Amino acid sequence: MSKIESRENDPNAELRSFEPLRVTLALGALLLGLLFSIH
């Protein structure tokens, strides 16, 4: 229980969990941009 509470109180915990999603979205946008620029 203590780990869950500390994770909820830690403001950086959510940022770390969302970081991979932002990276994948950025890479996906770059790949789409390259594909559209080629076509």
Secondary structure, DSSP 8 states (H G I E B T S, - for coil): -HHHHHHHH-HHHHHHHHHHHHHHHHHHHHHHHHHHHH-
